[in-house]
Structures are given as C-alpha cells and as structure tokens.
Amino acid sequence: MKKIRIAVAGASGRMGRRILTLAQADPDLEISGALERKGVDVLGDDVGSLIGQDPIGVKVTSNLEEGLESSQVLIDFTHPSATELHIQAALKNRVGLVIGTTGIPKKTLSLIKKASGRIPILQSPNMSPGVNFLFELVTLASKVLAEGYDIEITETHHRMKKDAPSGTALELARLITEAKKGTVPIHSLRGGDVVGDHTVSFLGDGEIIELVHRATSRDAFARGALRAAKFVARHKSGLYNMRDLLKSINA
C-alpha cells in the first residue's frame, strides 16, 4: 500500500513540529514537503533535524511549488493571511487541503468553499476528535435545554494565542444559537501555557450543567490533523469537517 504524501505549512511552529514528528512515526504517511515563510531561520534545514531526528531528505522551504511538487495533501496550521495563498497553490497543484488555521475571514471562507469544487478540503476550527464530540453533545444539550437555561462559554488558552474568542468557542456559540435564539456570551482568558480549555455552562434555576473539554497536549490536534489528511486523500473534491470524518469511521 502506497504511503500518503503530506506537506506541512508552518513547519517550525508548535503545531507544525508535532504534526511532522507524529507523521514521521506513522507507517501510512510520508513527509514530502515542509513550508515556512521567508526569513524564518530554519529554511533549508532538513525536517529530521527540525524535529530532533535523523535527516529524511526533505528540506524546509518557502517555495510553495517546491513544497507541493510531490505531495497529495497540504496541512495548514499557520495564519489567516497565508491560507489564501495555500488554497491557490493547492488548486494549481491539485493537492488536497487540511485547514486547522483559525480566525479565517469570510472572504477566505468563500474561497475555501469555491475551491472545494475542484479539490478535497477538510476545514475545522479544531482538529481534536474529543472537541468534535463536544460539538455533538452541545448541539444535543442546546436543543433539550433550550428553555429555562442561560448558556455561557468560557475558553482559556496560552498567552501567545492571537485570536480571541477561539475558533472553537465561536463554533460552539454558532451551534448553540441554531437551537436557541439570542446571543451566547463568550469569556476568553489568555495566560500561561494552557493548550486549550473549553467549558459550556447551562445555568438553570437550582442546577448547573457543564460540558468541558481540556486539551493537555497538542498531540490531540496533531493526530486529528493526520487523520484528516488520510480522509482527504480518499476524496477527489468536496468540503468536509471533522464531524464528517468521525461519521465516516462509525458508518
């Protein structure tokens, strides 16, 4: 069975390194490209040295064409400003996309939808299977507890996270408002090295129900992204999310 060839954008970032490390250990995957923006000091380094392992013969590059030349799927955990370029490059090279970048503007979301008519794209505000299960639980709870409960979201992330509220919190709020009219307050905390905590509180008279997800390692997101890459590699086109992936497993 041929390995799925993946490229990773944002290779030297915290998520990029974990994705590359786990991909290198996955017998179903082959690292075929590693991308970084111009000026980053790891450009030209072998991916192996980047992740503290033996050389694998793949260099970190800022050249999209070079990074995607022999790839089937591009995993994008970078910045919204770079996502549009990655979509254009993926279209040109007929490469599938896994987009875990958050804070994507509406213009780029429209471009993602349009591009998915030609290539497969899985885009999700959170790649963790556990968080996507939380989405399902919150959807159900919001319908059952729509009357007589106030619903609020609290999310906490490390001090370096730039977007607030998080993409996950915004998706939770969107799911809640589909079942319950009105707005959902989101309380965002930034500090320390917290990977990611999300709590949805249903506050009624005489009781409080809380649905909580706490990420203790970025590996949950990295493993989810690699599962998404395998999913995307099986499709020719279409727009998907992590819930589509989980449903395909349980089908």
N, C-alpha and C positions, 0 to 999 in steps of 0.2 A: 504494500500500500504506500503510495507516494505521500510524502510529508506536505503539509500546508505551509507555504512560504509567506511569512509575515514581515512587514516593515513597521517600525515603531517611531512615531513622531514625538518629539520631546524626550529623546532617548536618555538624556543626562538628568532629567528631573526625578523626583522621588518616585512617582508612579512609573515613569519610563524605565528606570533601573529595575524595579521589582518585576515589571512585565517581562523585560528581557531575561532576567535571572530565572524566572519560572518557565519561560518559553524554552530556554536552553536545556532545561531538565525534562521537557515534555517530549516523549518519543514521537508524537504525532505532528510536531511543529519544527520548522526550520527558520531561523532568523536570516532574512535575505536583505534587510535594509535597516538603517538606524539614522534618523534625521534630527538635526538640530538647526537652530537659527544661526545666521552668520555672526561671528565674533565670539561664540562660545569656545572656551579653551579646550574642549575635548574633541573638536573637529580633527579628523584624521586619525584618531585613536581607534584601535581595534575594539570591537564590542566586548570581547573577552576581558580585556584589561579594564574596561569601564565597569564591569560587574564583578571584578576580582577573580576572574578565572583565566584559563589558558586562551590564547588567541583562537578565533574561529574564522578568520579571513574576511570579516565584514567590517568596513570602516565607517565611523560616524561621519556623515556628510550633510552639507546644507543644500545640496543639489537634489531637488525633488525627482528629476528624471533618473538620476543615478540610483537613488534610494528605492525607486519603484520599478526599476528595469526588469527585475525577475520576480517581483512579488505578486501574490494573489490578493492579499488583504493588507490594508493600512490601518493601524490602530492609532487614533488621535487623542492624546491627553495633553493638550497644550493650552492655547489661549484663543478666545473667540476671534481675535484679529487674524489668526493663522488658519482657522478652519476653512474659510472660503478658498484659500489657495490650495489647501489639501483636497477639497472637493473637486476643483478644476483639474488638478493633477491626476486624481483618481479616475475622473472621466476620460481624460486623454489617454491614460494607460490601461483603461478597462480593469481597474483594481477595485475590489470591494472595500467598504469602509466600516470601521467600528469607531463611533464618536462618543467619547466619555467626557469631553470638554463641557463645562457648564457656563452659564451666563451668555448663551448664544442669542444674538438679536433676531428679531422677526424676519429681517431681510435674509439672513443666512439660513434660518429655518425653512423659508420658502425655497431657497436654492437647494437645500437638502431634499425636500420633497420632490422637486423637479428632477434632480439628478437620480433619484431612486427609480425613475422610469427606465434608466439605462444600466445602472449598476446596483448591486445589493448594498444597502446601508442599514446598520443597526445603530440607532442613536438613543441613548438613555442618560438621564441626569445622574444615575447611579448604577454601577455595574454589579453590585453585590446581590447575589440571589436572595439573601436574607432581607435586604431592603425592599426588593421587588415583591417578596412575600408580604412584607409590611404594607405595601401599596394595596394588595388584595384585602388584607384584614381591615385597613382603614376604609376602603370602599364599602365593605360589608357593614362595618360598625356605623358609618355615617348614615347609611340607609335605615338601619334598625333604631339608631338613637337620634334620628333627625329632630324629634320633638322633645322639648324639655331638657335639653343638654346644651351647654355652651362648649364650644370646641376651640382649643388653642394649641399652637405648635411651638415647641422650644427646640432650638438646634444649637449645638456647640461644636466649634472647630478650632484648629490650631491658629495661632496668631498670624501665620503667613497667608491664610486663605483670603483671597481678594474679594470674592463676590459674597454679598450678604443681602437677603437671605440666600441660603444654599439652593442649588438646583433641586435637590431632594425635597427640601421644605416647600418650595414652590409647587412641585408636583403633588405633594401631599395636600396642599391647600386647594389645588385645582380639582383633585379627586373628591375632596370633601364638599366643595361648592357645587359639584354636579348633583349631589344628593341633598344638599341643604342650602337654602337661599341665604344670601348675605356674604360678608367677608369673614375670613379666618385670620385672627391675629397671629403673627409670627414673631417670636422673640429670638434674636440672633446674638450669640455670645462668641467672642473670639479671644483665645488666650492659650498659653502653654503649648503642648504638643498633642492635643486631643485630635485623634484621627477623624472622628465624626460620631456625634450622638444626636439622635432624633427622638423626641417624645411627642406623641399626640395625646392630649388630655381631653377627656369627655367629662365635663363637670356638671353634675345634676344635683338636685336637692337631696342631701343626705348620702351622696356617694360620688366617688371619682373613679373613673376607669382610665387606665393609661396603657397605651401601646408604645413600646420602647424598642429601639434598635441602637446598639452600641458597637461600633467597629473598634476592635482592639489592635488591628494590623491592616496595612494597605494591601496585604495579600488577598483579602476577600475581594477587593475591587480588581486587582490584577488577574486573579484566577477567573473572575467573571468576564473580564475583557478577552481572555484567551478562549474561553468557552464561546463567547460571541464571535470571535474570529473564525472558529470552526463552523459555527452556524452559518455565517455569511458566506463562507467558501462553498457551501452546498447550494447556494442560490444564484441565479443569473441576474436578478433585479428585484426591486421591492424595498419598502421602508418598514423596518421592524424595530421592536424594543425588547428589553429583557424578558418581559412577560410573554412575548411570542416565543422566545427561546425556551422558557420554562414549560409552556404549554406543549411545545413540540416534544419535550422529554417525556411528559406524562401522557401523551396521546396514545 
